[in-house]
Amino acid sequence: MSANPTPTVVILGAGAIGAAYASKFYDMNPACITLVAAGERYQRLKTDGLVVNGQHYVMPVITPEDTAPPADLVIVALKHHHLIDAVYDLKHRVGDHTVILSVMNGLDSEDMLGAVYGAERVLYAIAVGIDAQRTGSTISYSKLGRITFGEADNTTLSERVRWIQALLARADIGYETPADMIRAMWWKFMVNVGINQTSAVLGAPYRVFQTSPHAQAIMEAAMREVIALAQATRVNLSASDIEEWYGVLNTLHPDGKTSMLQDVEAGRKTEVEIFAGKVVRLGQEYGIPTPVNETLLHAICVIEERCARPSGI
């Protein structure tokens, strides 16, 4: 945490979500934000910058080897399968007083970052209600949503949580700090398992899930398996949490697409292993059937296999 009037923020992962947040920090104060990237990604960001909602941004970009002072706040917005290789890209960015927020999908990134940099430096976080989409270096969004973050238990707010709340408010980034952050993490996991995967299989934007009872039925079936697992781990999720999701879903742009659908359309690897794969593994551990997610897992793996072949066969 920093008492400086210009706290330093580093973002690892300038994809759709990371770039959207980076643009808000840049608008707040261009001196506060830096991107970290390596190899070809570094060169592209240095040369082309980013275009967010039609505005061109040329932000400072540094390599993982740069020895500039550690950041006050690090935001990690990578795909899960990139974190294993990129986690050490932050080795010079994390100091004794750095706070790390991971807005990545899934339930495991906080543990992975904590194992390298110390759990005491990592807060839980999820991105909720953002509909950002990326094509090359161009990012667009109609809803920025909010960052839900905090300690595991926020009954009493810690100093670092209050500090980040103030920073996000200055950057005009919405936030929420629930009392039970673990429950919030599982809620987002339930949402991703439901709509991300179903949208990838159906090739469907948000409007389909806003209007089609058939798409909603598949999505909800996948979500109910997560609810059963959450309850087995003593996390307080219930069917009412699906209704809460519809309140968010109906605010998203009808033509918006989930990150997994964007990955499928771009021929990229998806995060199915941390969604359906995780559900299936937990189901085996707790003796809870997960047939919907088993089907989604195999279906999306077939889609990935076809995308990997030039012929699409």
C-alpha positions in Angstrom: 0.0 0.0 0.0 1.1 3.5 -0.8 0.6 6.9 0.8 1.8 8.5 -2.4 -0.7 10.7 -4.2 0.1 8.8 -7.4 0.1 5.0 -6.5 1.6 2.8 -9.1 -0.5 0.1 -10.8 0.8 -2.7 -12.9 -1.4 -4.9 -15.1 -0.3 -8.3 -16.3 -2.6 -9.4 -19.1 -3.8 -6.6 -21.4 -6.6 -8.6 -22.9 -10.2 -7.4 -22.9 -10.6 -7.0 -19.2 -7.1 -6.0 -18.4 -7.1 -3.3 -21.1 -10.4 -1.9 -20.0 -9.2 -1.4 -16.4 -5.8 -0.1 -17.7 -7.6 2.6 -19.7 -9.5 3.7 -16.6 -6.3 4.1 -14.6 -4.7 5.9 -17.4 -7.6 8.3 -17.6 -7.3 8.9 -13.9 -3.5 9.6 -14.1 -1.3 8.5 -17.0 1.7 8.3 -14.7 0.2 5.6 -12.5 -0.3 2.7 -14.9 2.3 0.3 -16.5 1.7 -2.9 -18.5 4.0 -5.9 -18.2 4.5 -8.1 -21.2 7.1 -10.3 -22.8 8.2 -11.3 -26.3 6.0 -10.5 -29.2 3.2 -9.2 -26.9 5.6 -6.6 -25.5 6.6 -5.5 -29.0 3.0 -5.2 -30.1 2.0 -3.1 -27.1 5.0 -0.8 -27.5 4.4 -0.4 -31.2 0.6 -0.4 -31.5 -0.7 0.5 -28.0 -4.3 -0.3 -27.3 -7.6 1.0 -28.6 -10.3 1.0 -26.0 -13.8 2.1 -26.9 -12.4 4.0 -29.9 -9.6 5.8 -28.0 -6.0 5.1 -28.7 -3.8 4.5 -25.6 0.0 4.4 -25.7 0.8 3.2 -22.1 4.2 2.4 -20.6 5.2 -1.2 -21.2 8.0 -3.0 -19.4 9.5 -6.5 -19.7 9.5 -8.9 -16.8 13.3 -8.2 -16.4 12.8 -4.5 -15.9 14.1 -3.5 -12.4 11.9 -0.5 -11.9 10.6 -0.2 -8.3 7.8 -2.6 -7.2 4.2 -1.6 -7.8 1.7 -0.6 -5.1 -1.1 -2.7 -6.8 -0.7 -5.5 -9.3 -3.7 -6.7 -11.3 -3.5 -10.1 -13.0 -5.9 -10.6 -15.9 -4.5 -13.5 -17.8 -6.1 -16.7 -19.1 -5.6 -19.5 -16.6 -3.3 -21.6 -18.9 -1.0 -18.6 -19.3 -0.4 -18.0 -15.6 1.8 -21.0 -15.0 4.4 -19.6 -17.4 3.8 -15.9 -16.6 3.6 -16.0 -12.8 7.3 -15.1 -12.5 6.9 -12.2 -14.9 6.0 -10.2 -11.7 9.2 -11.0 -9.8 10.4 -7.4 -9.9 6.9 -5.9 -9.6 6.1 -7.3 -6.2 7.6 -5.8 -3.1 7.0 -5.9 0.6 3.9 -3.6 0.4 2.5 -4.7 -3.0 -1.1 -5.9 -3.1 -2.0 -8.4 -5.8 -5.6 -8.7 -7.3 -6.3 -11.5 -9.7 -9.4 -11.0 -11.8 -8.8 -14.3 -13.5 -11.5 -16.9 -13.9 -11.7 -20.0 -11.7 -10.9 -20.8 -8.1 -7.1 -21.4 -8.2 -5.2 -18.3 -9.3 -5.0 -16.7 -5.9 -3.4 -19.9 -4.5 -0.9 -20.0 -7.4 0.1 -16.4 -6.9 0.2 -16.8 -3.2 2.5 -19.8 -3.5 5.1 -17.6 -5.3 4.7 -14.2 -3.7 3.1 -15.0 -0.3 -0.6 -15.4 0.4 -0.4 -12.2 2.6 0.0 -10.1 -0.6 -3.0 -11.6 -2.4 -6.6 -10.5 -2.1 -9.5 -12.4 -3.6 -11.2 -10.8 -6.6 -13.6 -11.3 -9.4 -14.8 -9.2 -12.3 -18.6 -9.0 -12.5 -20.8 -7.6 -15.2 -18.1 -6.5 -17.7 -18.8 -7.3 -21.3 -15.5 -6.3 -22.8 -14.5 -7.9 -26.1 -11.1 -7.9 -27.9 -10.1 -8.1 -31.5 -6.4 -7.8 -31.9 -5.4 -4.6 -30.0 -8.9 -3.2 -30.1 -11.1 -3.6 -27.1 -14.7 -2.5 -26.7 -17.2 -2.7 -23.8 -20.6 -1.2 -23.0 -20.6 -2.3 -19.4 -17.6 -2.0 -17.1 -19.4 -3.8 -14.3 -17.5 -4.0 -11.0 -14.6 -5.6 -9.3 -15.8 -7.7 -6.3 -12.8 -8.1 -4.0 -11.5 -8.4 -0.5 -10.1 -10.6 2.2 -11.8 -14.0 2.7 -13.8 -12.4 5.6 -14.6 -8.7 5.2 -16.8 -8.4 8.3 -14.3 -5.7 9.3 -12.5 -4.1 6.4 -8.7 -4.3 6.5 -6.5 -1.3 5.8 -5.5 -2.6 2.4 -9.1 -3.2 1.3 -10.0 0.3 2.2 -7.0 1.6 0.3 -8.0 -0.3 -2.9 -11.6 0.8 -2.5 -10.4 4.5 -2.6 -8.1 3.9 -5.5 -10.8 2.2 -7.6 -13.3 5.0 -6.8 -10.7 7.5 -8.0 -10.4 5.6 -11.3 -14.1 5.4 -11.7 -14.1 1.6 -11.5 -17.1 0.1 -9.6 -16.4 -2.2 -6.8 -18.0 -4.3 -4.1 -16.6 -5.9 -1.0 -18.9 -8.6 0.4 -18.6 -10.0 3.9 -18.0 -13.5 2.6 -15.6 -13.3 -0.4 -15.3 -17.1 -0.7 -19.0 -17.3 -1.4 -18.6 -14.6 -4.0 -15.8 -16.5 -5.7 -18.0 -19.6 -5.9 -20.8 -17.5 -7.3 -18.7 -16.3 -10.2 -17.4 -19.8 -10.7 -21.0 -21.0 -11.0 -21.7 -18.2 -13.5 -18.7 -19.1 -15.6 -19.4 -22.8 -15.6 -22.9 -22.1 -16.8 -22.8 -19.3 -19.4 -19.2 -19.4 -20.6 -19.3 -23.0 -21.5 -22.9 -23.1 -22.8 -22.3 -20.1 -25.0 -19.2 -21.7 -26.4 -21.0 -24.9 -27.4 -24.1 -23.0 -28.8 -22.1 -20.2 -30.4 -24.6 -17.8 -28.6 -24.2 -14.2 -27.5 -25.8 -12.9 -24.4 -29.1 -12.2 -26.1 -29.8 -15.9 -26.5 -29.5 -16.4 -22.8 -31.6 -13.3 -22.1 -34.4 -14.7 -24.3 -34.3 -18.5 -24.9 -35.6 -20.8 -22.2 -33.7 -23.7 -23.8 -30.3 -22.0 -23.5 -31.2 -21.0 -20.0 -32.1 -24.6 -19.1 -28.7 -25.9 -20.2 -26.9 -23.0 -18.4 -28.8 -23.6 -15.2 -28.3 -27.3 -15.3 -24.5 -26.8 -15.3 -24.8 -24.2 -12.5 -26.8 -26.5 -10.3 -23.9 -29.0 -10.3 -21.7 -26.2 -9.0 -24.2 -25.4 -6.3 -24.2 -29.0 -5.1 -20.4 -29.0 -4.9 -20.4 -25.6 -3.1 -22.7 -27.0 -0.5 -20.6 -30.0 0.0 -17.6 -27.7 0.7 -19.8 -25.7 3.1 -20.0 -22.7 0.8 -23.5 -21.0 1.0 -24.7 -21.1 -2.6 -28.3 -21.9 -3.5 -30.8 -21.8 -6.4 -31.5 -18.2 -5.5 -28.0 -17.4 -6.7 -29.0 -18.3 -10.2 -31.7 -15.7 -10.0 -29.1 -13.2 -8.9 -27.1 -13.9 -12.0 -30.1 -13.1 -14.3 -30.1 -9.6 -12.7 -26.5 -9.2 -14.1 -27.1 -11.0 -17.4 -30.0 -8.8 -18.4 -27.8 -5.7 -18.1 -25.2 -7.0 -20.6 -25.3 -5.9 -24.2 -27.3 -8.4 -26.2 -24.6 -8.8 -28.9 -21.9 -9.3 -26.2 -20.0 -12.6 -26.0 -18.5 -14.5 -23.2 -14.7 -14.9 -23.1 -15.0 -18.6 -23.9 -17.1 -17.9 -27.0 -14.5 -15.2 -28.1 -11.8 -17.8 -27.6 -13.6 -20.4 -29.7 -14.3 -17.9 -32.5 -10.7 -16.9 -32.5 -9.4 -20.4 -32.5 -7.7 -20.0 -29.1 -7.4 -22.5 -26.3 -10.3 -22.2 -23.8 -10.5 -22.4 -20.0 -12.7 -25.5 -20.0 -10.2 -27.3 -17.7 -10.8 -24.8 -14.9 -14.6 -24.8 -15.5 -16.0 -28.2 -16.4 -12.7 -30.0 -15.7 -12.7 -28.6 -12.2 -16.3 -29.5 -11.6 -15.8 -33.0 -12.8 -12.7 -33.4 -10.5 -14.5 -32.0 -7.5 -17.5 -34.3 -8.3 -15.3 -37.3 -8.2 -13.7 -36.1 -4.9 -17.1 -35.6 -3.2 -19.0 -38.4 -4.9 -21.4 -35.9 -6.6 -22.6 -36.7 -10.1 -21.7 -34.0 -12.7 -23.1 -35.3 -16.0 -23.8 -31.9 -17.5 -20.3 -30.7 -17.0 -18.8 -34.0 -18.2 -20.8 -33.5 -21.4 -19.7 -29.9 -21.8 -16.1 -30.8 -21.1 -16.0 -33.3 -23.9 -18.0 -31.1 -26.3 -15.6 -28.1 -25.8 -12.6 -30.4 -26.1 -13.9 -31.5 -29.5 -14.4 -27.8 -30.5 -10.8 -27.1 -29.5 -9.5 -30.1 -31.5 -11.4 -29.0 -34.6 -10.1 -25.4 -34.2 -6.5 -26.8 -34.0 -6.8 -28.5 -37.4 -6.5 -26.3 -40.4 -9.3 -28.2 -42.2 -11.6 -27.9 -39.2 -12.4 -31.7 -39.5 
